[in-house]
Amino acid sequence: MGMISTSMMPLGMLIFGPIADIIKIELLLAGTGVFIMIRRYFRTKPSIN
């Protein structure tokens, strides 16, 4: 687990660094947050009791 989390920071910088030159960081954070919420909504199925 440590090796995976250690490699995520450079990978994220490699991907989001050039994108941040074009798009504001605030929009990137908001967009990824919305994406995570939408993905979470569709991955969890509401239980009807």
MODELLER restraints for C-alpha pairs under 7 A, 6 or more apart:
rsr = mdl.restraints
at = mdl.atoms
